[in-house]
Amino acid sequence: MPDNIAAKLLHWYDASARVLPWRARPGANAPEPYRVWLSEVMLQQTQVATVIPYFEKFVGAWPDFVSMAAAEDADVMSAWAGLGYYARARNMLACAREVAANGLPTDEAGLRALPGVGGYTAAAIAAIAFGQRAVVVDGNVERVVARLFAVRDPLPGAKPRIKALADSITPEVRAGDFAQAMMDLGSGICTPRAPKCLLCPLREDCAGFAGGAPEAFPVKARKPASPQRYGTIFWAERDGKLLLVRRPGKGLLGGMRALPTGPWTDSPPGLTGAPAAADWRMLDRGVSHVFTHFRLECALAVATIGAQEAPQGEWWPLDEIESAGLPTLFAKAVRAFGRR
């Protein structure tokens, strides 16, 4: 069965592979390792359609590890704005600088030692960029394997078994193409809802399909409700300019340019943490945002700041605010403030 699955899937991939800017054609020489690495960093918890314009922007600005390593942190963080999970951008810079100084490892273990490169990313780079046999399991592959073998144990506990099963069907040759074929199958055919089983090249081998309910896999444990937090975002304006601050290097949205905020707490903090003493006016609306581990509801406060207050930060021209590279939360806030 394992050899049969790999042969069927690679045959399908040769005819049906997605065309993506970081990929080589099926069966062709491996793509540039930098492009594979950059795409895999960006694709962590982010959809392909969202990543493509960011990838093209980054490759245009920083086409290799050396140019990325020499970039200003603020420029990279601003270019990343809107892509989310900002720790990836900080780790990406650290990784580029490590590689520029010491070279890029070609084996899975060496890759995993790089900043921001976990087990999945190391396996993907080893297989796709260097043609090594590596077991590559992302969310799409996890779903395909769980359905192929009708894995009834719930996630996340089933992850080791799913990886072992993925190992059992990974071929010795064309491991990179096989990994990308599994990703394409999960993305376009073996989808979370309403899988297109009649188009699937592995339908005859799929235990989930044979059981009549492939969409029941993978089995997932019930997630606890996300905690709720509250904050206030401050719009401090002076002479046609808006006060922006740089968030601390560590923590959520670390190193990003942002509007000033107070603390994020279990109850609304009001004007606590305002950037200056001023006649703050609370708006009758707010903005909400969902982070990985909690939901945030932010009130909005507005004031005109006099020269004597002079809070710390940078004054950004209001008519150029779109170029500030604000993260999604603060881009939402700018739009909400704009309706005041």
Contacts in CASP RR format, 6 or more apart in sequence:
PFRMAT RR
TARGET T0000
AUTHOR 0000-0000-0000
METHOD contacts of the structure
MODEL  1
MPDNIAAKLLHWYDASARVLPWRARPGANAPEPYRVWLSEVMLQQTQVAT
VIPYFEKFVGAWPDFVSMAAAEDADVMSAWAGLGYYARARNMLACAREVA
ANGLPTDEAGLRALPGVGGYTAAAIAAIAFGQRAVVVDGNVERVVARLFA
VRDPLPGAKPRIKALADSITPEVRAGDFAQAMMDLGSGICTPRAPKCLLC
PLREDCAGFAGGAPEAFPVKARKPASPQRYGTIFWAERDGKLLLVRRPGK
GLLGGMRALPTGPWTDSPPGLTGAPAAADWRMLDRGVSHVFTHFRLECAL
AVATIGAQEAPQGEWWPLDEIESAGLPTLFAKAVRAFGRR
1 169 0 8 1.000
1 205 0 8 1.000
2 168 0 8 1.000
2 169 0 8 1.000
3 171 0 8 1.000
4 205 0 8 1.000
5 148 0 8 1.000
5 169 0 8 1.000
5 202 0 8 1.000
5 205 0 8 1.000
6 169 0 8 1.000
6 170 0 8 1.000
6 171 0 8 1.000
6 178 0 8 1.000
8 201 0 8 1.000
8 202 0 8 1.000
8 205 0 8 1.000
9 178 0 8 1.000
9 181 0 8 1.000
9 182 0 8 1.000
9 185 0 8 1.000
9 201 0 8 1.000
9 202 0 8 1.000
10 26 0 8 1.000
10 171 0 8 1.000
10 174 0 8 1.000
10 177 0 8 1.000
10 178 0 8 1.000
10 181 0 8 1.000
11 201 0 8 1.000
12 181 0 8 1.000
12 185 0 8 1.000
12 201 0 8 1.000
13 26 0 8 1.000
13 177 0 8 1.000
13 178 0 8 1.000
13 180 0 8 1.000
13 181 0 8 1.000
13 184 0 8 1.000
14 26 0 8 1.000
14 27 0 8 1.000
16 184 0 8 1.000
17 23 0 8 1.000
17 25 0 8 1.000
17 26 0 8 1.000
17 177 0 8 1.000
17 180 0 8 1.000
17 181 0 8 1.000
17 184 0 8 1.000
18 48 0 8 1.000
18 184 0 8 1.000
18 187 0 8 1.000
20 39 0 8 1.000
20 48 0 8 1.000
20 52 0 8 1.000
21 35 0 8 1.000
21 39 0 8 1.000
21 52 0 8 1.000
21 55 0 8 1.000
21 56 0 8 1.000
21 59 0 8 1.000
22 31 0 8 1.000
22 35 0 8 1.000
22 36 0 8 1.000
22 38 0 8 1.000
22 39 0 8 1.000
22 55 0 8 1.000
23 31 0 8 1.000
23 180 0 8 1.000
24 30 0 8 1.000
24 31 0 8 1.000
26 177 0 8 1.000
27 174 0 8 1.000
27 177 0 8 1.000
30 36 0 8 1.000
30 128 0 8 1.000
30 129 0 8 1.000
30 130 0 8 1.000
30 131 0 8 1.000
31 128 0 8 1.000
31 129 0 8 1.000
32 129 0 8 1.000
33 104 0 8 1.000
33 125 0 8 1.000
33 129 0 8 1.000
33 130 0 8 1.000
34 63 0 8 1.000
34 64 0 8 1.000
34 65 0 8 1.000
34 104 0 8 1.000
35 59 0 8 1.000
36 124 0 8 1.000
36 125 0 8 1.000
36 128 0 8 1.000
36 129 0 8 1.000
37 95 0 8 1.000
37 104 0 8 1.000
37 117 0 8 1.000
37 121 0 8 1.000
37 125 0 8 1.000
37 129 0 8 1.000
38 55 0 8 1.000
38 58 0 8 1.000
38 59 0 8 1.000
38 92 0 8 1.000
39 51 0 8 1.000
39 55 0 8 1.000
40 121 0 8 1.000
40 124 0 8 1.000
40 125 0 8 1.000
41 88 0 8 1.000
41 91 0 8 1.000
41 92 0 8 1.000
41 95 0 8 1.000
41 116 0 8 1.000
41 121 0 8 1.000
42 51 0 8 1.000
42 54 0 8 1.000
42 55 0 8 1.000
42 58 0 8 1.000
42 83 0 8 1.000
42 88 0 8 1.000
43 51 0 8 1.000
43 138 0 8 1.000
44 85 0 8 1.000
44 88 0 8 1.000
44 121 0 8 1.000
45 85 0 8 1.000
46 83 0 8 1.000
46 84 0 8 1.000
46 85 0 8 1.000
48 187 0 8 1.000
50 83 0 8 1.000
51 83 0 8 1.000
54 79 0 8 1.000
54 80 0 8 1.000
54 83 0 8 1.000
57 79 0 8 1.000
58 68 0 8 1.000
58 79 0 8 1.000
61 67 0 8 1.000
61 71 0 8 1.000
61 75 0 8 1.000
61 79 0 8 1.000
62 68 0 8 1.000
62 71 0 8 1.000
62 76 0 8 1.000
62 96 0 8 1.000
65 96 0 8 1.000
65 99 0 8 1.000
65 100 0 8 1.000
65 103 0 8 1.000
65 104 0 8 1.000
66 100 0 8 1.000
68 76 0 8 1.000
68 92 0 8 1.000
68 93 0 8 1.000
68 96 0 8 1.000
68 100 0 8 1.000
69 93 0 8 1.000
69 96 0 8 1.000
69 97 0 8 1.000
69 99 0 8 1.000
69 100 0 8 1.000
69 101 0 8 1.000
70 100 0 8 1.000
71 93 0 8 1.000
73 93 0 8 1.000
73 255 0 8 1.000
74 246 0 8 1.000
74 255 0 8 1.000
74 257 0 8 1.000
76 89 0 8 1.000
76 92 0 8 1.000
76 93 0 8 1.000
77 86 0 8 1.000
77 89 0 8 1.000
77 90 0 8 1.000
77 254 0 8 1.000
77 255 0 8 1.000
77 256 0 8 1.000
77 257 0 8 1.000
78 257 0 8 1.000
78 324 0 8 1.000
78 325 0 8 1.000
79 325 0 8 1.000
80 86 0 8 1.000
80 88 0 8 1.000
80 89 0 8 1.000
81 256 0 8 1.000
81 257 0 8 1.000
81 325 0 8 1.000
81 326 0 8 1.000
81 327 0 8 1.000
81 328 0 8 1.000
81 331 0 8 1.000
82 325 0 8 1.000
82 327 0 8 1.000
82 328 0 8 1.000
82 331 0 8 1.000
83 89 0 8 1.000
84 327 0 8 1.000
84 328 0 8 1.000
85 292 0 8 1.000
86 252 0 8 1.000
86 253 0 8 1.000
86 254 0 8 1.000
86 255 0 8 1.000
86 256 0 8 1.000
86 327 0 8 1.000
87 251 0 8 1.000
87 254 0 8 1.000
88 116 0 8 1.000
90 249 0 8 1.000
90 254 0 8 1.000
90 255 0 8 1.000
91 115 0 8 1.000
91 116 0 8 1.000
92 116 0 8 1.000
94 115 0 8 1.000
94 116 0 8 1.000
95 114 0 8 1.000
95 115 0 8 1.000
95 116 0 8 1.000
95 117 0 8 1.000
98 114 0 8 1.000
98 115 0 8 1.000
99 114 0 8 1.000
104 111 0 8 1.000
105 111 0 8 1.000
105 113 0 8 1.000
105 114 0 8 1.000
106 126 0 8 1.000
106 130 0 8 1.000
106 132 0 8 1.000
107 126 0 8 1.000
107 130 0 8 1.000
107 132 0 8 1.000
108 119 0 8 1.000
108 122 0 8 1.000
108 123 0 8 1.000
108 126 0 8 1.000
108 132 0 8 1.000
108 134 0 8 1.000
109 122 0 8 1.000
110 122 0 8 1.000
111 117 0 8 1.000
111 121 0 8 1.000
111 122 0 8 1.000
111 125 0 8 1.000
111 126 0 8 1.000
112 118 0 8 1.000
112 119 0 8 1.000
112 122 0 8 1.000
114 122 0 8 1.000
117 125 0 8 1.000
120 136 0 8 1.000
120 137 0 8 1.000
120 138 0 8 1.000
122 134 0 8 1.000
123 134 0 8 1.000
123 135 0 8 1.000
123 136 0 8 1.000
123 137 0 8 1.000
123 179 0 8 1.000
124 134 0 8 1.000
124 136 0 8 1.000
124 138 0 8 1.000
124 179 0 8 1.000
126 132 0 8 1.000
126 134 0 8 1.000
127 133 0 8 1.000
127 134 0 8 1.000
127 136 0 8 1.000
127 175 0 8 1.000
127 176 0 8 1.000
127 178 0 8 1.000
127 179 0 8 1.000
128 136 0 8 1.000
128 176 0 8 1.000
128 179 0 8 1.000
128 180 0 8 1.000
131 175 0 8 1.000
131 176 0 8 1.000
132 175 0 8 1.000
133 170 0 8 1.000
133 171 0 8 1.000
133 172 0 8 1.000
133 175 0 8 1.000
134 170 0 8 1.000
134 175 0 8 1.000
134 176 0 8 1.000
134 179 0 8 1.000
135 163 0 8 1.000
135 166 0 8 1.000
135 167 0 8 1.000
135 170 0 8 1.000
136 166 0 8 1.000
136 170 0 8 1.000
136 175 0 8 1.000
136 176 0 8 1.000
136 179 0 8 1.000
136 182 0 8 1.000
136 183 0 8 1.000
137 145 0 8 1.000
137 159 0 8 1.000
137 162 0 8 1.000
137 163 0 8 1.000
137 166 0 8 1.000
138 183 0 8 1.000
140 182 0 8 1.000
140 183 0 8 1.000
140 185 0 8 1.000
140 186 0 8 1.000
140 187 0 8 1.000
140 190 0 8 1.000
141 166 0 8 1.000
141 179 0 8 1.000
141 182 0 8 1.000
141 183 0 8 1.000
141 186 0 8 1.000
142 155 0 8 1.000
142 159 0 8 1.000
142 162 0 8 1.000
142 218 0 8 1.000
143 186 0 8 1.000
143 190 0 8 1.000
143 192 0 8 1.000
143 217 0 8 1.000
143 218 0 8 1.000
144 182 0 8 1.000
144 185 0 8 1.000
144 186 0 8 1.000
144 190 0 8 1.000
144 202 0 8 1.000
145 151 0 8 1.000
145 162 0 8 1.000
145 165 0 8 1.000
145 166 0 8 1.000
145 169 0 8 1.000
146 158 0 8 1.000
146 162 0 8 1.000
146 217 0 8 1.000
146 218 0 8 1.000
146 219 0 8 1.000
147 190 0 8 1.000
147 195 0 8 1.000
147 206 0 8 1.000
147 207 0 8 1.000
147 208 0 8 1.000
147 209 0 8 1.000
147 214 0 8 1.000
147 217 0 8 1.000
147 218 0 8 1.000
148 165 0 8 1.000
148 169 0 8 1.000
148 202 0 8 1.000
148 205 0 8 1.000
148 206 0 8 1.000
148 207 0 8 1.000
148 208 0 8 1.000
149 165 0 8 1.000
149 207 0 8 1.000
150 207 0 8 1.000
150 208 0 8 1.000
150 210 0 8 1.000
150 211 0 8 1.000
150 217 0 8 1.000
151 158 0 8 1.000
151 161 0 8 1.000
151 162 0 8 1.000
151 165 0 8 1.000
151 217 0 8 1.000
151 218 0 8 1.000
151 219 0 8 1.000
152 217 0 8 1.000
152 219 0 8 1.000
153 161 0 8 1.000
153 219 0 8 1.000
154 218 0 8 1.000
154 219 0 8 1.000
154 220 0 8 1.000
154 221 0 8 1.000
155 218 0 8 1.000
155 219 0 8 1.000
155 220 0 8 1.000
155 221 0 8 1.000
156 221 0 8 1.000
157 221 0 8 1.000
158 218 0 8 1.000
158 219 0 8 1.000
162 218 0 8 1.000
166 182 0 8 1.000
170 178 0 8 1.000
170 179 0 8 1.000
171 178 0 8 1.000
185 200 0 8 1.000
185 201 0 8 1.000
185 202 0 8 1.000
188 196 0 8 1.000
189 195 0 8 1.000
189 196 0 8 1.000
189 197 0 8 1.000
189 199 0 8 1.000
189 200 0 8 1.000
190 196 0 8 1.000
190 200 0 8 1.000
190 214 0 8 1.000
192 215 0 8 1.000
193 215 0 8 1.000
194 215 0 8 1.000
195 214 0 8 1.000
195 215 0 8 1.000
197 203 0 8 1.000
197 206 0 8 1.000
197 209 0 8 1.000
197 214 0 8 1.000
200 206 0 8 1.000
200 209 0 8 1.000
203 209 0 8 1.000
206 214 0 8 1.000
208 214 0 8 1.000
208 216 0 8 1.000
208 217 0 8 1.000
226 290 0 8 1.000
226 293 0 8 1.000
226 294 0 8 1.000
226 295 0 8 1.000
227 293 0 8 1.000
227 294 0 8 1.000
227 295 0 8 1.000
228 266 0 8 1.000
228 294 0 8 1.000
228 295 0 8 1.000
228 297 0 8 1.000
229 264 0 8 1.000
229 265 0 8 1.000
229 266 0 8 1.000
229 294 0 8 1.000
229 295 0 8 1.000
229 296 0 8 1.000
229 297 0 8 1.000
230 264 0 8 1.000
230 265 0 8 1.000
230 266 0 8 1.000
230 267 0 8 1.000
230 268 0 8 1.000
230 269 0 8 1.000
230 296 0 8 1.000
230 297 0 8 1.000
230 298 0 8 1.000
230 299 0 8 1.000
231 261 0 8 1.000
231 262 0 8 1.000
231 263 0 8 1.000
231 264 0 8 1.000
231 265 0 8 1.000
231 268 0 8 1.000
231 269 0 8 1.000
231 270 0 8 1.000
231 296 0 8 1.000
231 297 0 8 1.000
231 298 0 8 1.000
231 299 0 8 1.000
232 261 0 8 1.000
232 262 0 8 1.000
232 268 0 8 1.000
232 269 0 8 1.000
232 270 0 8 1.000
232 271 0 8 1.000
232 272 0 8 1.000
232 273 0 8 1.000
232 274 0 8 1.000
232 298 0 8 1.000
232 299 0 8 1.000
232 300 0 8 1.000
232 301 0 8 1.000
233 259 0 8 1.000
233 260 0 8 1.000
233 261 0 8 1.000
233 287 0 8 1.000
233 298 0 8 1.000
233 299 0 8 1.000
233 300 0 8 1.000
233 301 0 8 1.000
233 330 0 8 1.000
233 333 0 8 1.000
234 243 0 8 1.000
234 259 0 8 1.000
234 260 0 8 1.000
234 261 0 8 1.000
234 262 0 8 1.000
234 274 0 8 1.000
234 275 0 8 1.000
234 280 0 8 1.000
234 301 0 8 1.000
234 302 0 8 1.000
234 303 0 8 1.000
235 242 0 8 1.000
235 259 0 8 1.000
235 300 0 8 1.000
235 301 0 8 1.000
235 302 0 8 1.000
235 303 0 8 1.000
235 333 0 8 1.000
235 337 0 8 1.000
236 242 0 8 1.000
236 243 0 8 1.000
236 260 0 8 1.000
236 275 0 8 1.000
236 276 0 8 1.000
236 278 0 8 1.000
236 303 0 8 1.000
236 304 0 8 1.000
236 305 0 8 1.000
236 311 0 8 1.000
237 243 0 8 1.000
237 302 0 8 1.000
237 303 0 8 1.000
237 304 0 8 1.000
237 305 0 8 1.000
237 318 0 8 1.000
238 304 0 8 1.000
238 305 0 8 1.000
238 306 0 8 1.000
238 307 0 8 1.000
238 315 0 8 1.000
239 315 0 8 1.000
240 317 0 8 1.000
240 318 0 8 1.000
241 315 0 8 1.000
241 316 0 8 1.000
241 317 0 8 1.000
241 318 0 8 1.000
242 259 0 8 1.000
242 315 0 8 1.000
242 316 0 8 1.000
242 317 0 8 1.000
242 318 0 8 1.000
242 321 0 8 1.000
243 259 0 8 1.000
243 260 0 8 1.000
243 275 0 8 1.000
243 305 0 8 1.000
243 311 0 8 1.000
243 313 0 8 1.000
243 314 0 8 1.000
243 315 0 8 1.000
243 316 0 8 1.000
244 257 0 8 1.000
244 258 0 8 1.000
244 259 0 8 1.000
244 260 0 8 1.000
244 313 0 8 1.000
244 314 0 8 1.000
244 315 0 8 1.000
244 316 0 8 1.000
244 324 0 8 1.000
244 326 0 8 1.000
245 257 0 8 1.000
245 258 0 8 1.000
245 259 0 8 1.000
245 260 0 8 1.000
245 275 0 8 1.000
245 312 0 8 1.000
245 313 0 8 1.000
245 314 0 8 1.000
246 255 0 8 1.000
246 256 0 8 1.000
246 257 0 8 1.000
246 258 0 8 1.000
246 313 0 8 1.000
246 314 0 8 1.000
247 253 0 8 1.000
247 254 0 8 1.000
247 255 0 8 1.000
247 256 0 8 1.000
247 257 0 8 1.000
247 258 0 8 1.000
248 254 0 8 1.000
248 255 0 8 1.000
249 255 0 8 1.000
252 291 0 8 1.000
253 327 0 8 1.000
253 329 0 8 1.000
256 325 0 8 1.000
256 326 0 8 1.000
256 327 0 8 1.000
257 314 0 8 1.000
257 324 0 8 1.000
257 325 0 8 1.000
257 326 0 8 1.000
258 326 0 8 1.000
258 327 0 8 1.000
258 329 0 8 1.000
258 330 0 8 1.000
259 326 0 8 1.000
259 330 0 8 1.000
259 333 0 8 1.000
259 334 0 8 1.000
260 273 0 8 1.000
260 274 0 8 1.000
260 275 0 8 1.000
260 311 0 8 1.000
261 273 0 8 1.000
261 298 0 8 1.000
262 269 0 8 1.000
262 272 0 8 1.000
262 273 0 8 1.000
262 274 0 8 1.000
263 269 0 8 1.000
263 272 0 8 1.000
263 273 0 8 1.000
264 296 0 8 1.000
268 297 0 8 1.000
268 299 0 8 1.000
270 282 0 8 1.000
270 299 0 8 1.000
270 301 0 8 1.000
271 280 0 8 1.000
271 301 0 8 1.000
274 280 0 8 1.000
274 301 0 8 1.000
275 311 0 8 1.000
275 312 0 8 1.000
276 303 0 8 1.000
276 305 0 8 1.000
276 309 0 8 1.000
276 310 0 8 1.000
276 311 0 8 1.000
277 309 0 8 1.000
278 303 0 8 1.000
278 304 0 8 1.000
278 305 0 8 1.000
278 306 0 8 1.000
278 309 0 8 1.000
279 303 0 8 1.000
279 304 0 8 1.000
280 301 0 8 1.000
280 302 0 8 1.000
280 303 0 8 1.000
281 301 0 8 1.000
281 302 0 8 1.000
281 303 0 8 1.000
282 299 0 8 1.000
282 300 0 8 1.000
282 301 0 8 1.000
283 299 0 8 1.000
283 300 0 8 1.000
283 301 0 8 1.000
283 302 0 8 1.000
283 336 0 8 1.000
283 337 0 8 1.000
283 340 0 8 1.000
285 300 0 8 1.000
285 336 0 8 1.000
285 339 0 8 1.000
286 297 0 8 1.000
286 298 0 8 1.000
286 299 0 8 1.000
286 300 0 8 1.000
286 333 0 8 1.000
286 336 0 8 1.000
287 297 0 8 1.000
287 298 0 8 1.000
287 300 0 8 1.000
287 329 0 8 1.000
287 332 0 8 1.000
287 333 0 8 1.000
287 336 0 8 1.000
288 295 0 8 1.000
288 296 0 8 1.000
288 297 0 8 1.000
288 298 0 8 1.000
289 295 0 8 1.000
289 296 0 8 1.000
289 298 0 8 1.000
289 328 0 8 1.000
289 329 0 8 1.000
289 332 0 8 1.000
290 296 0 8 1.000
296 329 0 8 1.000
298 329 0 8 1.000
298 333 0 8 1.000
300 333 0 8 1.000
300 336 0 8 1.000
300 337 0 8 1.000
300 340 0 8 1.000
302 337 0 8 1.000
302 340 0 8 1.000
305 311 0 8 1.000
316 324 0 8 1.000
321 334 0 8 1.000
325 331 0 8 1.000
326 334 0 8 1.000
END
